[in-house]
Amino acid sequence: MSNDEASRKARLRRYLDSARDAVLWKAEGLGEAQLRRPLVPSGTSILGVINHLAFTEFGYFSYCMSRPVDNDRAARLFASEDPMADFVVEAGFSGAEVLRFYREAITASDAAFDELPLDAPAHVEWWGENGHTTLEHLMLHMCTETARHAGHLDLLRELLDGRTGMYRQNDNLPDYSPEQWQEHYDRVKDIADSV
């Protein structure tokens, strides 16, 4: 592997790992009911998003790379005809099990990253005519996918218990008091109401 390829792969992994960590952080400290509670009309819940991300990692970095999918849950989701199956966590599958499923997906994905070059061929059948691609493209796509869903989790977590922030190490928000946050909210709402 060239130095340039190693550098590109390391950069993609850093971004993906950062987004993955944000996803896991958004689930920390929540009880089973909070993890499962749908908070928007689409039925989106923290646990559902994490289940979806695990399924997606298995999909792109195992299934689409012609690598074995050594996970019964992932195999069942691949076989499902329900287009929302990966966002639904059945009552008999705990939050801890979903988090373990996500970590197993990450481990499988990381093994592909370690073993394959960035130009390794991949086929994403649901992308249609654009489905012939590479590991590098899938890594970039997964960075975007995970960051997008981490943003969804930001909002869900804030709706659940008020906890905000971008990353565990850097919440990326001003250190406002509750009164300052209320003033900020009121200011934004007043502007919205005046339009």
FENGIPE-V638207 format. One record per backbone hydrogen bond with DSSP energy under -1.0 kcal/mol. NH is the residue of the N-H (numbers start at 0). CO is the residue of the C=O. E is the energy in kcal/mol with one decimal. If there is no record, write none. Layout:
NH&CO&E  NH&CO&E
//
This chain:
5&1&-2.6  6&2&-2.3  7&3&-2.5  8&4&-2.8  9&5&-2.4  10&6&-2.2  11&7&-2.4  12&8&-2.5  13&9&-2.3  14&10&-2.2  15&11&-2.6  16&12&-3.3  17&13&-2.2  18&14&-2.0  19&15&-2.8  20&16&-2.5  21&17&-1.8  22&18&-2.1  23&19&-2.3  24&20&-2.4  25&21&-1.8  29&26&-1.5  34&30&-2.5  35&31&-1.5  36&32&-1.3  38&43&-1.9  42&39&-2.5  46&34&-2.8  48&44&-2.3  49&45&-2.1  50&46&-2.5  51&47&-2.4  52&48&-2.4  53&49&-2.2  54&50&-2.4  55&51&-2.6  56&52&-2.4  57&53&-2.4  58&54&-2.4  59&55&-2.9  60&56&-2.4  61&57&-1.5  62&57&-2.0  63&58&-2.9  65&62&-1.4  66&61&-3.2  70&68&-1.1  74&70&-2.4  75&71&-2.5  76&72&-2.3  77&73&-2.6  78&74&-1.7  84&81&-1.7  86&83&-1.8  87&84&-1.3  92&89&-2.0  97&93&-1.9  98&94&-2.5  99&95&-2.0  100&96&-2.4  101&97&-2.4  102&98&-2.3  103&99&-2.6  104&100&-2.1  105&101&-2.4  106&102&-2.3  107&103&-2.3  108&104&-2.6  109&105&-3.0  110&106&-1.8  111&107&-1.5  112&108&-2.3  113&109&-2.4  114&110&-2.1  115&111&-2.3  119&116&-2.0  121&132&-2.3  122&63&-2.3  123&130&-2.7  126&123&-2.0  127&124&-1.4  129&126&-1.6  130&127&-2.1  132&121&-2.6  134&119&-1.7  135&117&-2.6  137&133&-2.2  138&134&-2.7  139&135&-2.3  140&136&-2.7  141&137&-2.7  142&138&-2.0  143&139&-1.9  144&140&-2.8  145&141&-2.8  146&142&-2.3  147&143&-2.5  148&144&-2.1  149&145&-2.3  150&146&-1.8  151&147&-1.4  152&148&-2.5  153&149&-2.0  154&150&-1.7  155&151&-2.5  156&152&-2.8  157&153&-2.1  158&154&-2.3  159&155&-2.0  160&156&-2.6  161&157&-1.5  165&170&-1.3  166&169&-1.3  175&173&-1.9  180&176&-2.4  181&177&-2.1  182&178&-2.4  183&179&-2.5  184&180&-2.8  185&181&-3.0  186&182&-2.4  187&183&-2.4  188&184&-2.8  189&185&-2.9  190&186&-2.0  191&187&-2.3  192&188&-2.9  193&189&-1.3
//
